[in-house]
Amino acid sequence: MAKDLTPTYVISQEMDCSPAVRSAILKELELCRVMQNTILGEYLKRDKQMKRRKIFKKLIRQYKAVKEKQKSESKNNTLSKDLTSFSRSLPLL
């Protein structure tokens, strides 16, 4: 799904502060950047690892099958219950 192309604006303004304060701010920002990249890298690694698991693939296939069947039989309540149970079990992986 593509994002809507809306204009975004960034304002840059020079701060009036001493070189020591500026240096401390830059060090903190660099630390935060490194932490963010480390966390995102770890998340991606774990996400790929989870998606390679057989149980995850099996649950996704079952979820898709139940969803397709629900589309064809919209009046069946047991399929809705199955779909919600699959939805709840996916985050537990």
PyMOL Python script that loads the backbone (N, CA, C, O; Angstrom):
from pymol import cmd

cmd.read_pdbstr("""\
ATOM      1  N   MET A   1       0.853  -1.169   0.000  1.00  0.00           N
ATOM      2  CA  MET A   1       0.000   0.000   0.000  1.00  0.00           C
ATOM      3  C   MET A   1       0.902   1.236   0.000  1.00  0.00           C
ATOM      4  O   MET A   1       1.745   1.393   0.883  1.00  0.00           O
ATOM      5  N   ALA A   2       0.728   2.090  -0.968  1.00  0.00           N
ATOM      6  CA  ALA A   2       1.558   3.271  -1.104  1.00  0.00           C
ATOM      7  C   ALA A   2       1.081   4.390  -0.195  1.00  0.00           C
ATOM      8  O   ALA A   2      -0.108   4.526   0.094  1.00  0.00           O
ATOM      9  N   LYS A   3       2.037   5.180   0.243  1.00  0.00           N
ATOM     10  CA  LYS A   3       1.718   6.333   1.070  1.00  0.00           C
ATOM     11  C   LYS A   3       1.180   7.458   0.198  1.00  0.00           C
ATOM     12  O   LYS A   3       1.555   7.595  -0.967  1.00  0.00           O
ATOM     13  N   ASP A   4       0.303   8.254   0.777  1.00  0.00           N
ATOM     14  CA  ASP A   4      -0.146   9.436   0.067  1.00  0.00           C
ATOM     15  C   ASP A   4       1.015  10.425  -0.022  1.00  0.00           C
ATOM     16  O   ASP A   4       1.770  10.602   0.934  1.00  0.00           O
ATOM     17  N   LEU A   5       1.142  11.050  -1.154  1.00  0.00           N
ATOM     18  CA  LEU A   5       2.219  12.005  -1.334  1.00  0.00           C
ATOM     19  C   LEU A   5       1.769  13.380  -0.867  1.00  0.00           C
ATOM     20  O   LEU A   5       1.211  14.163  -1.636  1.00  0.00           O
ATOM     21  N   THR A   6       2.018  13.655   0.391  1.00  0.00           N
ATOM     22  CA  THR A   6       1.696  14.967   0.944  1.00  0.00           C
ATOM     23  C   THR A   6       3.011  15.680   1.227  1.00  0.00           C
ATOM     24  O   THR A   6       3.998  15.039   1.587  1.00  0.00           O
ATOM     25  N   PRO A   7       3.033  16.966   1.073  1.00  0.00           N
ATOM     26  CA  PRO A   7       4.281  17.685   1.309  1.00  0.00           C
ATOM     27  C   PRO A   7       4.654  17.675   2.792  1.00  0.00           C
ATOM     28  O   PRO A   7       3.794  17.802   3.663  1.00  0.00           O
ATOM     29  N   THR A   8       5.937  17.524   3.057  1.00  0.00           N
ATOM     30  CA  THR A   8       6.441  17.602   4.419  1.00  0.00           C
ATOM     31  C   THR A   8       7.506  18.688   4.464  1.00  0.00           C
ATOM     32  O   THR A   8       8.203  18.938   3.480  1.00  0.00           O
ATOM     33  N   TYR A   9       7.616  19.319   5.603  1.00  0.00           N
ATOM     34  CA  TYR A   9       8.543  20.428   5.740  1.00  0.00           C
ATOM     35  C   TYR A   9       9.412  20.213   6.972  1.00  0.00           C
ATOM     36  O   TYR A   9       8.934  19.745   8.006  1.00  0.00           O
ATOM     37  N   VAL A  10      10.680  20.554   6.855  1.00  0.00           N
ATOM     38  CA  VAL A  10      11.617  20.487   7.963  1.00  0.00           C
ATOM     39  C   VAL A  10      12.240  21.868   8.107  1.00  0.00           C
ATOM     40  O   VAL A  10      12.754  22.447   7.150  1.00  0.00           O
ATOM     41  N   ILE A  11      12.178  22.370   9.323  1.00  0.00           N
ATOM     42  CA  ILE A  11      12.774  23.677   9.592  1.00  0.00           C
ATOM     43  C   ILE A  11      14.078  23.457  10.330  1.00  0.00           C
ATOM     44  O   ILE A  11      14.111  22.766  11.349  1.00  0.00           O
ATOM     45  N   SER A  12      15.143  24.036   9.826  1.00  0.00           N
ATOM     46  CA  SER A  12      16.442  23.970  10.499  1.00  0.00           C
ATOM     47  C   SER A  12      16.776  25.353  11.011  1.00  0.00           C
ATOM     48  O   SER A  12      16.740  26.340  10.275  1.00  0.00           O
ATOM     49  N   GLN A  13      17.099  25.401  12.286  1.00  0.00           N
ATOM     50  CA  GLN A  13      17.437  26.693  12.871  1.00  0.00           C
ATOM     51  C   GLN A  13      18.652  26.509  13.767  1.00  0.00           C
ATOM     52  O   GLN A  13      18.723  25.561  14.549  1.00  0.00           O
ATOM     53  N   GLU A  14      19.589  27.406  13.647  1.00  0.00           N
ATOM     54  CA  GLU A  14      20.811  27.348  14.435  1.00  0.00           C
ATOM     55  C   GLU A  14      20.504  27.675  15.887  1.00  0.00           C
ATOM     56  O   GLU A  14      19.793  28.635  16.183  1.00  0.00           O
ATOM     57  N   MET A  15      21.055  26.852  16.804  1.00  0.00           N
ATOM     58  CA  MET A  15      20.837  27.086  18.229  1.00  0.00           C
ATOM     59  C   MET A  15      21.957  27.959  18.781  1.00  0.00           C
ATOM     60  O   MET A  15      23.123  27.802  18.421  1.00  0.00           O
ATOM     61  N   ASP A  16      21.582  28.873  19.653  1.00  0.00           N
ATOM     62  CA  ASP A  16      22.580  29.691  20.337  1.00  0.00           C
ATOM     63  C   ASP A  16      22.966  28.982  21.624  1.00  0.00           C
ATOM     64  O   ASP A  16      22.275  29.082  22.637  1.00  0.00           O
ATOM     65  N   CYS A  17      24.083  28.263  21.567  1.00  0.00           N
ATOM     66  CA  CYS A  17      24.566  27.578  22.761  1.00  0.00           C
ATOM     67  C   CYS A  17      26.081  27.465  22.688  1.00  0.00           C
ATOM     68  O   CYS A  17      26.691  27.662  21.637  1.00  0.00           O
ATOM     69  N   SER A  18      26.662  27.148  23.818  1.00  0.00           N
ATOM     70  CA  SER A  18      28.122  27.055  23.876  1.00  0.00           C
ATOM     71  C   SER A  18      28.594  25.800  23.141  1.00  0.00           C
ATOM     72  O   SER A  18      27.819  24.865  22.946  1.00  0.00           O
ATOM     73  N   PRO A  19      29.849  25.781  22.739  1.00  0.00           N
ATOM     74  CA  PRO A  19      30.376  24.593  22.051  1.00  0.00           C
ATOM     75  C   PRO A  19      30.318  23.338  22.918  1.00  0.00           C
ATOM     76  O   PRO A  19      30.147  22.240  22.387  1.00  0.00           O
ATOM     77  N   ALA A  20      30.452  23.469  24.220  1.00  0.00           N
ATOM     78  CA  ALA A  20      30.393  22.302  25.109  1.00  0.00           C
ATOM     79  C   ALA A  20      28.997  21.692  25.096  1.00  0.00           C
ATOM     80  O   ALA A  20      28.847  20.472  25.040  1.00  0.00           O
ATOM     81  N   VAL A  21      27.980  22.540  25.149  1.00  0.00           N
ATOM     82  CA  VAL A  21      26.598  22.047  25.122  1.00  0.00           C
ATOM     83  C   VAL A  21      26.290  21.430  23.769  1.00  0.00           C
ATOM     84  O   VAL A  21      25.654  20.379  23.692  1.00  0.00           O
ATOM     85  N   ARG A  22      26.737  22.077  22.710  1.00  0.00           N
ATOM     86  CA  ARG A  22      26.523  21.546  21.355  1.00  0.00           C
ATOM     87  C   ARG A  22      27.194  20.175  21.211  1.00  0.00           C
ATOM     88  O   ARG A  22      26.614  19.262  20.625  1.00  0.00           O
ATOM     89  N   SER A  23      28.393  20.031  21.733  1.00  0.00           N
ATOM     90  CA  SER A  23      29.102  18.754  21.667  1.00  0.00           C
ATOM     91  C   SER A  23      28.356  17.670  22.442  1.00  0.00           C
ATOM     92  O   SER A  23      28.251  16.534  21.979  1.00  0.00           O
ATOM     93  N   ALA A  24      27.837  18.020  23.623  1.00  0.00           N
ATOM     94  CA  ALA A  24      27.085  17.048  24.430  1.00  0.00           C
ATOM     95  C   ALA A  24      25.814  16.615  23.711  1.00  0.00           C
ATOM     96  O   ALA A  24      25.456  15.437  23.726  1.00  0.00           O
ATOM     97  N   ILE A  25      25.136  17.568  23.085  1.00  0.00           N
ATOM     98  CA  ILE A  25      23.905  17.248  22.351  1.00  0.00           C
ATOM     99  C   ILE A  25      24.214  16.321  21.177  1.00  0.00           C
ATOM    100  O   ILE A  25      23.494  15.348  20.956  1.00  0.00           O
ATOM    101  N   LEU A  26      25.258  16.607  20.435  1.00  0.00           N
ATOM    102  CA  LEU A  26      25.629  15.773  19.285  1.00  0.00           C
ATOM    103  C   LEU A  26      26.012  14.360  19.719  1.00  0.00           C
ATOM    104  O   LEU A  26      25.679  13.389  19.038  1.00  0.00           O
ATOM    105  N   LYS A  27      26.709  14.241  20.849  1.00  0.00           N
ATOM    106  CA  LYS A  27      27.066  12.910  21.354  1.00  0.00           C
ATOM    107  C   LYS A  27      25.816  12.123  21.724  1.00  0.00           C
ATOM    108  O   LYS A  27      25.713  10.938  21.407  1.00  0.00           O
ATOM    109  N   GLU A  28      24.861  12.774  22.396  1.00  0.00           N
ATOM    110  CA  GLU A  28      23.613  12.110  22.772  1.00  0.00           C
ATOM    111  C   GLU A  28      22.819  11.680  21.539  1.00  0.00           C
ATOM    112  O   GLU A  28      22.277  10.575  21.494  1.00  0.00           O
ATOM    113  N   LEU A  29      22.758  12.555  20.550  1.00  0.00           N
ATOM    114  CA  LEU A  29      22.036  12.214  19.316  1.00  0.00           C
ATOM    115  C   LEU A  29      22.682  11.039  18.603  1.00  0.00           C
ATOM    116  O   LEU A  29      21.983  10.173  18.077  1.00  0.00           O
ATOM    117  N   GLU A  30      24.003  10.998  18.580  1.00  0.00           N
ATOM    118  CA  GLU A  30      24.705   9.879  17.939  1.00  0.00           C
ATOM    119  C   GLU A  30      24.446   8.580  18.696  1.00  0.00           C
ATOM    120  O   GLU A  30      24.245   7.530  18.084  1.00  0.00           O
ATOM    121  N   LEU A  31      24.449   8.650  20.024  1.00  0.00           N
ATOM    122  CA  LEU A  31      24.136   7.469  20.829  1.00  0.00           C
ATOM    123  C   LEU A  31      22.730   6.971  20.553  1.00  0.00           C
ATOM    124  O   LEU A  31      22.511   5.767  20.414  1.00  0.00           O
ATOM    125  N   CYS A  32      21.787   7.878  20.474  1.00  0.00           N
ATOM    126  CA  CYS A  32      20.392   7.498  20.189  1.00  0.00           C
ATOM    127  C   CYS A  32      20.264   6.879  18.801  1.00  0.00           C
ATOM    128  O   CYS A  32      19.512   5.924  18.612  1.00  0.00           O
ATOM    129  N   ARG A  33      20.986   7.412  17.847  1.00  0.00           N
ATOM    130  CA  ARG A  33      20.946   6.868  16.488  1.00  0.00           C
ATOM    131  C   ARG A  33      21.487   5.438  16.461  1.00  0.00           C
ATOM    132  O   ARG A  33      20.911   4.559  15.819  1.00  0.00           O
ATOM    133  N   VAL A  34      22.596   5.216  17.163  1.00  0.00           N
ATOM    134  CA  VAL A  34      23.188   3.883  17.210  1.00  0.00           C
ATOM    135  C   VAL A  34      22.245   2.905  17.906  1.00  0.00           C
ATOM    136  O   VAL A  34      22.073   1.774  17.452  1.00  0.00           O
ATOM    137  N   MET A  35      21.637   3.342  19.005  1.00  0.00           N
ATOM    138  CA  MET A  35      20.693   2.486  19.724  1.00  0.00           C
ATOM    139  C   MET A  35      19.501   2.125  18.843  1.00  0.00           C
ATOM    140  O   MET A  35      19.086   0.967  18.798  1.00  0.00           O
ATOM    141  N   GLN A  36      18.956   3.106  18.148  1.00  0.00           N
ATOM    142  CA  GLN A  36      17.807   2.855  17.278  1.00  0.00           C
ATOM    143  C   GLN A  36      18.157   1.859  16.181  1.00  0.00           C
ATOM    144  O   GLN A  36      17.386   0.939  15.912  1.00  0.00           O
ATOM    145  N   ASN A  37      19.309   2.034  15.549  1.00  0.00           N
ATOM    146  CA  ASN A  37      19.710   1.113  14.484  1.00  0.00           C
ATOM    147  C   ASN A  37      19.945  -0.295  15.023  1.00  0.00           C
ATOM    148  O   ASN A  37      19.621  -1.278  14.357  1.00  0.00           O
ATOM    149  N   THR A  38      20.509  -0.394  16.227  1.00  0.00           N
ATOM    150  CA  THR A  38      20.738  -1.703  16.832  1.00  0.00           C
ATOM    151  C   THR A  38      19.421  -2.399  17.131  1.00  0.00           C
ATOM    152  O   THR A  38      19.266  -3.589  16.856  1.00  0.00           O
ATOM    153  N   ILE A  39      18.481  -1.666  17.689  1.00  0.00           N
ATOM    154  CA  ILE A  39      17.172  -2.243  18.029  1.00  0.00           C
ATOM    155  C   ILE A  39      16.438  -2.682  16.772  1.00  0.00           C
ATOM    156  O   ILE A  39      15.868  -3.773  16.739  1.00  0.00           O
ATOM    157  N   LEU A  40      16.444  -1.850  15.744  1.00  0.00           N
ATOM    158  CA  LEU A  40      15.769  -2.211  14.495  1.00  0.00           C
ATOM    159  C   LEU A  40      16.423  -3.420  13.837  1.00  0.00           C
ATOM    160  O   LEU A  40      15.730  -4.279  13.292  1.00  0.00           O
ATOM    161  N   GLY A  41      17.746  -3.493  13.884  1.00  0.00           N
ATOM    162  CA  GLY A  41      18.451  -4.641  13.322  1.00  0.00           C
ATOM    163  C   GLY A  41      18.091  -5.929  14.057  1.00  0.00           C
ATOM    164  O   GLY A  41      17.879  -6.967  13.431  1.00  0.00           O
ATOM    165  N   GLU A  42      18.023  -5.860  15.384  1.00  0.00           N
ATOM    166  CA  GLU A  42      17.657  -7.031  16.179  1.00  0.00           C
ATOM    167  C   GLU A  42      16.219  -7.451  15.889  1.00  0.00           C
ATOM    168  O   GLU A  42      15.922  -8.642  15.793  1.00  0.00           O
ATOM    169  N   TYR A  43      15.330  -6.472  15.749  1.00  0.00           N
ATOM    170  CA  TYR A  43      13.929  -6.780  15.420  1.00  0.00           C
ATOM    171  C   TYR A  43      13.830  -7.483  14.074  1.00  0.00           C
ATOM    172  O   TYR A  43      13.134  -8.491  13.949  1.00  0.00           O
ATOM    173  N   LEU A  44      14.518  -6.961  13.076  1.00  0.00           N
ATOM    174  CA  LEU A  44      14.464  -7.572  11.746  1.00  0.00           C
ATOM    175  C   LEU A  44      15.019  -8.988  11.767  1.00  0.00           C
ATOM    176  O   LEU A  44      14.484  -9.878  11.106  1.00  0.00           O
ATOM    177  N   LYS A  45      16.092  -9.197  12.524  1.00  0.00           N
ATOM    178  CA  LYS A  45      16.683 -10.532  12.622  1.00  0.00           C
ATOM    179  C   LYS A  45      15.687 -11.510  13.245  1.00  0.00           C
ATOM    180  O   LYS A  45      15.514 -12.624  12.751  1.00  0.00           O
ATOM    181  N   ARG A  46      15.037 -11.093  14.326  1.00  0.00           N
ATOM    182  CA  ARG A  46      14.069 -11.966  14.994  1.00  0.00           C
ATOM    183  C   ARG A  46      12.825 -12.181  14.145  1.00  0.00           C
ATOM    184  O   ARG A  46      12.240 -13.264  14.153  1.00  0.00           O
ATOM    185  N   ASP A  47      12.419 -11.146  13.411  1.00  0.00           N
ATOM    186  CA  ASP A  47      11.252 -11.266  12.544  1.00  0.00           C
ATOM    187  C   ASP A  47      11.507 -12.286  11.436  1.00  0.00           C
ATOM    188  O   ASP A  47      10.653 -13.129  11.161  1.00  0.00           O
ATOM    189  N   LYS A  48      12.664 -12.215  10.807  1.00  0.00           N
ATOM    190  CA  LYS A  48      13.013 -13.181   9.753  1.00  0.00           C
ATOM    191  C   LYS A  48      13.109 -14.587  10.316  1.00  0.00           C
ATOM    192  O   LYS A  48      12.682 -15.554   9.687  1.00  0.00           O
ATOM    193  N   GLN A  49      13.680 -14.687  11.521  1.00  0.00           N
ATOM    194  CA  GLN A  49      13.819 -15.994  12.157  1.00  0.00           C
ATOM    195  C   GLN A  49      12.454 -16.599  12.459  1.00  0.00           C
ATOM    196  O   GLN A  49      12.250 -17.798  12.269  1.00  0.00           O
ATOM    197  N   MET A  50      11.517 -15.774  12.929  1.00  0.00           N
ATOM    198  CA  MET A  50      10.172 -16.254  13.233  1.00  0.00           C
ATOM    199  C   MET A  50       9.457 -16.703  11.958  1.00  0.00           C
ATOM    200  O   MET A  50       8.773 -17.726  11.962  1.00  0.00           O
ATOM    201  N   LYS A  51       9.607 -15.957  10.883  1.00  0.00           N
ATOM    202  CA  LYS A  51       8.927 -16.282   9.636  1.00  0.00           C
ATOM    203  C   LYS A  51       9.462 -17.549   8.982  1.00  0.00           C
ATOM    204  O   LYS A  51       8.781 -18.144   8.147  1.00  0.00           O
ATOM    205  N   ARG A  52      10.670 -17.970   9.347  1.00  0.00           N
ATOM    206  CA  ARG A  52      11.229 -19.216   8.809  1.00  0.00           C
ATOM    207  C   ARG A  52      10.712 -20.437   9.558  1.00  0.00           C
ATOM    208  O   ARG A  52      10.870 -21.558   9.074  1.00  0.00           O
ATOM    209  N   ARG A  53      10.107 -20.255  10.710  1.00  0.00           N
ATOM    210  CA  ARG A  53       9.642 -21.387  11.514  1.00  0.00           C
ATOM    211  C   ARG A  53       8.456 -22.075  10.836  1.00  0.00           C
ATOM    212  O   ARG A  53       7.602 -21.422  10.235  1.00  0.00           O
ATOM    213  N   LYS A  54       8.421 -23.406  10.947  1.00  0.00           N
ATOM    214  CA  LYS A  54       7.365 -24.195  10.314  1.00  0.00           C
ATOM    215  C   LYS A  54       6.002 -23.882  10.911  1.00  0.00           C
ATOM    216  O   LYS A  54       5.009 -23.800  10.187  1.00  0.00           O
ATOM    217  N   ILE A  55       5.948 -23.707  12.219  1.00  0.00           N
ATOM    218  CA  ILE A  55       4.656 -23.460  12.873  1.00  0.00           C
ATOM    219  C   ILE A  55       4.059 -22.142  12.388  1.00  0.00           C
ATOM    220  O   ILE A  55       2.844 -22.036  12.225  1.00  0.00           O
ATOM    221  N   PHE A  56       4.903 -21.139  12.156  1.00  0.00           N
ATOM    222  CA  PHE A  56       4.418 -19.852  11.657  1.00  0.00           C
ATOM    223  C   PHE A  56       3.837 -20.008  10.262  1.00  0.00           C
ATOM    224  O   PHE A  56       2.760 -19.489   9.968  1.00  0.00           O
ATOM    225  N   LYS A  57       4.557 -20.728   9.397  1.00  0.00           N
ATOM    226  CA  LYS A  57       4.078 -20.928   8.028  1.00  0.00           C
ATOM    227  C   LYS A  57       2.763 -21.702   8.027  1.00  0.00           C
ATOM    228  O   LYS A  57       1.859 -21.409   7.243  1.00  0.00           O
ATOM    229  N   LYS A  58       2.665 -22.693   8.910  1.00  0.00           N
ATOM    230  CA  LYS A  58       1.443 -23.489   9.004  1.00  0.00           C
ATOM    231  C   LYS A  58       0.268 -22.618   9.444  1.00  0.00           C
ATOM    232  O   LYS A  58      -0.819 -22.692   8.872  1.00  0.00           O
ATOM    233  N   LEU A  59       0.499 -21.792  10.469  1.00  0.00           N
ATOM    234  CA  LEU A  59      -0.577 -20.919  10.949  1.00  0.00           C
ATOM    235  C   LEU A  59      -1.003 -19.908   9.890  1.00  0.00           C
ATOM    236  O   LEU A  59      -2.190 -19.610   9.763  1.00  0.00           O
ATOM    237  N   ILE A  60      -0.066 -19.386   9.142  1.00  0.00           N
ATOM    238  CA  ILE A  60      -0.402 -18.429   8.076  1.00  0.00           C
ATOM    239  C   ILE A  60      -1.235 -19.114   6.999  1.00  0.00           C
ATOM    240  O   ILE A  60      -2.212 -18.540   6.518  1.00  0.00           O
ATOM    241  N   ARG A  61      -0.861 -20.339   6.612  1.00  0.00           N
ATOM    242  CA  ARG A  61      -1.656 -21.072   5.614  1.00  0.00           C
ATOM    243  C   ARG A  61      -3.073 -21.318   6.130  1.00  0.00           C
ATOM    244  O   ARG A  61      -4.044 -21.138   5.395  1.00  0.00           O
ATOM    245  N   GLN A  62      -3.188 -21.731   7.403  1.00  0.00           N
ATOM    246  CA  GLN A  62      -4.507 -21.975   7.978  1.00  0.00           C
ATOM    247  C   GLN A  62      -5.319 -20.688   8.049  1.00  0.00           C
ATOM    248  O   GLN A  62      -6.515 -20.685   7.757  1.00  0.00           O
ATOM    249  N   TYR A  63      -4.680 -19.618   8.430  1.00  0.00           N
ATOM    250  CA  TYR A  63      -5.356 -18.323   8.525  1.00  0.00           C
ATOM    251  C   TYR A  63      -5.898 -17.893   7.159  1.00  0.00           C
ATOM    252  O   TYR A  63      -7.037 -17.439   7.052  1.00  0.00           O
ATOM    253  N   LYS A  64      -5.078 -18.039   6.125  1.00  0.00           N
ATOM    254  CA  LYS A  64      -5.520 -17.659   4.776  1.00  0.00           C
ATOM    255  C   LYS A  64      -6.669 -18.543   4.304  1.00  0.00           C
ATOM    256  O   LYS A  64      -7.602 -18.062   3.661  1.00  0.00           O
ATOM    257  N   ALA A  65      -6.601 -19.844   4.625  1.00  0.00           N
ATOM    258  CA  ALA A  65      -7.664 -20.762   4.209  1.00  0.00           C
ATOM    259  C   ALA A  65      -8.976 -20.413   4.894  1.00  0.00           C
ATOM    260  O   ALA A  65     -10.027 -20.400   4.253  1.00  0.00           O
ATOM    261  N   VAL A  66      -8.924 -20.134   6.180  1.00  0.00           N
ATOM    262  CA  VAL A  66     -10.142 -19.782   6.917  1.00  0.00           C
ATOM    263  C   VAL A  66     -10.697 -18.455   6.407  1.00  0.00           C
ATOM    264  O   VAL A  66     -11.911 -18.298   6.276  1.00  0.00           O
ATOM    265  N   LYS A  67      -9.819 -17.507   6.120  1.00  0.00           N
ATOM    266  CA  LYS A  67     -10.271 -16.203   5.617  1.00  0.00           C
ATOM    267  C   LYS A  67     -10.948 -16.347   4.251  1.00  0.00           C
ATOM    268  O   LYS A  67     -11.972 -15.712   3.999  1.00  0.00           O
ATOM    269  N   GLU A  68     -10.385 -17.171   3.376  1.00  0.00           N
ATOM    270  CA  GLU A  68     -10.990 -17.405   2.065  1.00  0.00           C
ATOM    271  C   GLU A  68     -12.343 -18.099   2.207  1.00  0.00           C
ATOM    272  O   GLU A  68     -13.308 -17.751   1.526  1.00  0.00           O
ATOM    273  N   LYS A  69     -12.396 -19.071   3.089  1.00  0.00           N
ATOM    274  CA  LYS A  69     -13.645 -19.794   3.296  1.00  0.00           C
ATOM    275  C   LYS A  69     -14.707 -18.873   3.896  1.00  0.00           C
ATOM    276  O   LYS A  69     -15.894 -18.990   3.590  1.00  0.00           O
ATOM    277  N   GLN A  70     -14.266 -17.966   4.746  1.00  0.00           N
ATOM    278  CA  GLN A  70     -15.204 -17.029   5.362  1.00  0.00           C
ATOM    279  C   GLN A  70     -15.787 -16.084   4.304  1.00  0.00           C
ATOM    280  O   GLN A  70     -16.953 -15.699   4.389  1.00  0.00           O
ATOM    281  N   LYS A  71     -14.990 -15.722   3.328  1.00  0.00           N
ATOM    282  CA  LYS A  71     -15.495 -14.856   2.262  1.00  0.00           C
ATOM    283  C   LYS A  71     -16.610 -15.551   1.490  1.00  0.00           C
ATOM    284  O   LYS A  71     -17.610 -14.931   1.126  1.00  0.00           O
ATOM    285  N   SER A  72     -16.426 -16.846   1.246  1.00  0.00           N
ATOM    286  CA  SER A  72     -17.427 -17.574   0.467  1.00  0.00           C
ATOM    287  C   SER A  72     -18.667 -17.912   1.306  1.00  0.00           C
ATOM    288  O   SER A  72     -19.778 -17.972   0.779  1.00  0.00           O
ATOM    289  N   GLU A  73     -18.474 -18.130   2.600  1.00  0.00           N
ATOM    290  CA  GLU A  73     -19.596 -18.452   3.489  1.00  0.00           C
ATOM    291  C   GLU A  73     -19.666 -17.409   4.603  1.00  0.00           C
ATOM    292  O   GLU A  73     -19.221 -17.661   5.722  1.00  0.00           O
ATOM    293  N   SER A  74     -20.214 -16.262   4.301  1.00  0.00           N
ATOM    294  CA  SER A  74     -20.196 -15.153   5.251  1.00  0.00           C
ATOM    295  C   SER A  74     -21.127 -15.359   6.448  1.00  0.00           C
ATOM    296  O   SER A  74     -20.982 -14.648   7.443  1.00  0.00           O
ATOM    297  N   LYS A  75     -22.066 -16.290   6.396  1.00  0.00           N
ATOM    298  CA  LYS A  75     -23.031 -16.488   7.480  1.00  0.00           C
ATOM    299  C   LYS A  75     -22.552 -17.466   8.556  1.00  0.00           C
ATOM    300  O   LYS A  75     -23.217 -17.604   9.583  1.00  0.00           O
ATOM    301  N   ASN A  76     -21.431 -18.144   8.354  1.00  0.00           N
ATOM    302  CA  ASN A  76     -20.979 -19.185   9.262  1.00  0.00           C
ATOM    303  C   ASN A  76     -20.217 -18.573  10.448  1.00  0.00           C
ATOM    304  O   ASN A  76     -19.173 -17.948  10.256  1.00  0.00           O
ATOM    305  N   ASN A  77     -20.739 -18.752  11.678  1.00  0.00           N
ATOM    306  CA  ASN A  77     -20.119 -18.172  12.867  1.00  0.00           C
ATOM    307  C   ASN A  77     -18.885 -18.941  13.325  1.00  0.00           C
ATOM    308  O   ASN A  77     -17.982 -18.351  13.918  1.00  0.00           O
ATOM    309  N   THR A  78     -18.828 -20.243  13.063  1.00  0.00           N
ATOM    310  CA  THR A  78     -17.671 -21.026  13.517  1.00  0.00           C
ATOM    311  C   THR A  78     -16.405 -20.589  12.797  1.00  0.00           C
ATOM    312  O   THR A  78     -15.317 -20.630  13.371  1.00  0.00           O
ATOM    313  N   LEU A  79     -16.539 -20.174  11.554  1.00  0.00           N
ATOM    314  CA  LEU A  79     -15.362 -19.684  10.843  1.00  0.00           C
ATOM    315  C   LEU A  79     -14.854 -18.388  11.451  1.00  0.00           C
ATOM    316  O   LEU A  79     -13.646 -18.158  11.502  1.00  0.00           O
ATOM    317  N   SER A  80     -15.755 -17.547  11.908  1.00  0.00           N
ATOM    318  CA  SER A  80     -15.343 -16.309  12.561  1.00  0.00           C
ATOM    319  C   SER A  80     -14.575 -16.618  13.836  1.00  0.00           C
ATOM    320  O   SER A  80     -13.582 -15.958  14.142  1.00  0.00           O
ATOM    321  N   LYS A  81     -15.036 -17.632  14.589  1.00  0.00           N
ATOM    322  CA  LYS A  81     -14.336 -18.026  15.807  1.00  0.00           C
ATOM    323  C   LYS A  81     -12.958 -18.587  15.474  1.00  0.00           C
ATOM    324  O   LYS A  81     -11.987 -18.285  16.167  1.00  0.00           O
ATOM    325  N   ASP A  82     -12.860 -19.403  14.417  1.00  0.00           N
ATOM    326  CA  ASP A  82     -11.564 -19.933  13.998  1.00  0.00           C
ATOM    327  C   ASP A  82     -10.612 -18.812  13.603  1.00  0.00           C
ATOM    328  O   ASP A  82      -9.429 -18.844  13.942  1.00  0.00           O
ATOM    329  N   LEU A  83     -11.128 -17.832  12.891  1.00  0.00           N
ATOM    330  CA  LEU A  83     -10.311 -16.725  12.430  1.00  0.00           C
ATOM    331  C   LEU A  83      -9.769 -15.928  13.613  1.00  0.00           C
ATOM    332  O   LEU A  83      -8.602 -15.537  13.613  1.00  0.00           O
ATOM    333  N   THR A  84     -10.605 -15.685  14.615  1.00  0.00           N
ATOM    334  CA  THR A  84     -10.132 -14.938  15.778  1.00  0.00           C
ATOM    335  C   THR A  84      -9.133 -15.753  16.588  1.00  0.00           C
ATOM    336  O   THR A  84      -8.187 -15.189  17.140  1.00  0.00           O
ATOM    337  N   SER A  85      -9.321 -17.063  16.672  1.00  0.00           N
ATOM    338  CA  SER A  85      -8.361 -17.882  17.413  1.00  0.00           C
ATOM    339  C   SER A  85      -7.006 -17.912  16.707  1.00  0.00           C
ATOM    340  O   SER A  85      -5.967 -17.889  17.366  1.00  0.00           O
ATOM    341  N   PHE A  86      -7.005 -17.963  15.365  1.00  0.00           N
ATOM    342  CA  PHE A  86      -5.746 -17.901  14.625  1.00  0.00           C
ATOM    343  C   PHE A  86      -5.086 -16.545  14.821  1.00  0.00           C
ATOM    344  O   PHE A  86      -3.869 -16.458  14.986  1.00  0.00           O
ATOM    345  N   SER A  87      -5.888 -15.493  14.803  1.00  0.00           N
ATOM    346  CA  SER A  87      -5.340 -14.147  14.971  1.00  0.00           C
ATOM    347  C   SER A  87      -4.684 -13.999  16.330  1.00  0.00           C
ATOM    348  O   SER A  87      -3.658 -13.332  16.458  1.00  0.00           O
ATOM    349  N   ARG A  88      -5.271 -14.618  17.346  1.00  0.00           N
ATOM    350  CA  ARG A  88      -4.700 -14.532  18.690  1.00  0.00           C
ATOM    351  C   ARG A  88      -3.436 -15.374  18.825  1.00  0.00           C
ATOM    352  O   ARG A  88      -2.531 -15.005  19.573  1.00  0.00           O
ATOM    353  N   SER A  89      -3.357 -16.490  18.121  1.00  0.00           N
ATOM    354  CA  SER A  89      -2.211 -17.371  18.277  1.00  0.00           C
ATOM    355  C   SER A  89      -0.980 -16.877  17.502  1.00  0.00           C
ATOM    356  O   SER A  89       0.143 -17.242  17.849  1.00  0.00           O
ATOM    357  N   LEU A  90      -1.166 -16.061  16.469  1.00  0.00           N
ATOM    358  CA  LEU A  90      -0.026 -15.591  15.689  1.00  0.00           C
ATOM    359  C   LEU A  90       0.940 -14.745  16.500  1.00  0.00           C
ATOM    360  O   LEU A  90       2.145 -14.975  16.393  1.00  0.00           O
ATOM    361  N   PRO A  91       0.498 -13.776  17.309  1.00  0.00           N
ATOM    362  CA  PRO A  91       1.475 -12.970  18.050  1.00  0.00           C
ATOM    363  C   PRO A  91       2.250 -13.762  19.102  1.00  0.00           C
ATOM    364  O   PRO A  91       3.291 -13.296  19.564  1.00  0.00           O
ATOM    365  N   LEU A  92       1.778 -14.931  19.489  1.00  0.00           N
ATOM    366  CA  LEU A  92       2.453 -15.720  20.522  1.00  0.00           C
ATOM    367  C   LEU A  92       3.696 -16.409  20.002  1.00  0.00           C
ATOM    368  O   LEU A  92       4.475 -16.944  20.792  1.00  0.00           O
ATOM    369  N   LEU A  93       3.903 -16.411  18.700  1.00  0.00           N
ATOM    370  CA  LEU A  93       5.093 -17.055  18.143  1.00  0.00           C
ATOM    371  C   LEU A  93       6.253 -16.188  18.438  1.00  0.00           C
ATOM    372  O   LEU A  93       7.380 -16.517  18.068  1.00  0.00           O
TER     373      LEU A  93
END
""", "prot")
cmd.dss("prot")
cmd.show_as("cartoon", "prot")
cmd.util.cbc("prot")
cmd.orient("prot")
